[in-house]
Amino acid sequence: MKISTISRPRIHFTTEHAWIDFNGTVGFVGVSAFGLCGVEKIDGIRWRRPAGMVEAGALVAEVLAGERVIPVHAPVKGRFLGKNPKLGECCSVVTESPEDRGWLFLLAPSVFGRKEEMLLKPEDYRKFIRGKNS
């Protein structure tokens, strides 16, 4: 399977392998390639909080892949704005392009400016996952 290596310019990660790319007043949220390691096919997505305000760390969705359930938590506090419309057609975009077109949902952060403070920059996330592989 070919996996896209395109990276979003303002991407930040959580230690739970979720990512958010801040684009103005909106954040695209997904699961990192590392978080999807070993997953070849997504069977579906179970939505836990499909509307309204969510706290940072709140469970928003679960990616279902065979017997595996991958939780996706909100990286920051904000308003849930909607699901990736491409997921209705086929979930393969999540595994083919996990850190770009495979985003799961949109979130409007409730705090601007210092929202990245508790998140990992790409280079820090790479160090974090290298430590997980050791």
Residue pairs with C-beta under 8 A, 6 or more apart in sequence:
1 40
1 95
1 96
2 96
3 33
3 95
3 96
3 97
3 98
4 96
4 97
4 98
4 99
4 100
4 101
6 97
6 99
6 100
6 101
7 99
7 100
7 122
8 19
8 21
8 28
8 99
8 100
9 21
10 21
10 22
10 23
11 19
11 20
11 21
11 99
11 122
12 19
12 20
12 21
12 22
12 75
12 116
12 119
12 120
12 121
12 122
13 19
13 32
13 75
13 119
13 120
13 121
13 122
13 124
13 125
13 128
14 73
14 75
14 119
14 120
15 120
15 128
16 35
16 71
16 73
17 31
17 32
17 34
17 35
17 70
18 29
18 30
18 31
18 32
18 35
18 72
18 73
18 74
18 75
19 29
19 30
19 31
19 32
19 75
19 99
20 27
20 28
20 29
20 75
20 76
20 107
20 119
21 27
21 28
21 103
22 109
22 115
22 116
25 108
25 109
25 112
26 81
26 106
26 107
26 108
27 75
27 76
27 78
27 106
27 107
27 108
27 109
28 103
28 106
29 60
29 72
29 74
29 75
29 103
29 104
29 105
29 106
29 107
30 72
30 94
30 98
30 99
30 102
30 103
30 104
31 63
31 70
31 72
31 94
31 98
31 102
31 104
32 98
32 99
32 125
32 129
33 98
33 99
34 129
34 132
35 70
35 98
36 63
36 65
36 70
36 94
36 95
36 98
38 68
39 63
39 65
39 68
39 70
39 95
40 65
40 95
41 65
41 66
41 92
41 95
42 63
42 64
42 65
42 91
42 92
42 94
42 95
43 64
43 65
43 66
43 91
44 64
44 91
45 61
45 62
45 63
45 64
45 83
45 87
45 91
45 104
46 61
46 62
46 64
46 69
47 60
47 61
47 83
48 59
48 60
48 61
48 62
49 58
49 59
49 60
49 61
49 74
49 80
50 80
50 83
51 80
52 79
52 80
53 77
53 78
53 79
53 80
53 110
54 60
54 74
54 77
54 78
54 79
54 80
54 107
55 74
55 77
56 73
56 74
56 75
56 76
56 77
56 118
57 73
57 74
58 73
58 74
59 71
59 72
59 73
60 72
60 73
60 74
60 80
60 104
60 105
61 71
61 72
61 104
61 105
62 69
62 70
62 71
62 72
63 69
63 70
63 72
63 94
63 104
72 104
74 80
74 107
75 107
75 119
76 107
76 109
76 110
76 111
76 115
76 118
76 119
77 109
77 110
77 111
78 107
78 108
78 109
78 110
79 107
79 108
79 110
80 105
80 106
80 107
81 105
81 106
81 107
81 108
82 105
82 106
83 104
83 105
84 93
84 102
84 103
84 104
84 105
84 106
86 93
86 101
87 93
87 94
87 104
93 101
93 102
94 102
94 104
95 102
96 102
109 115
120 128
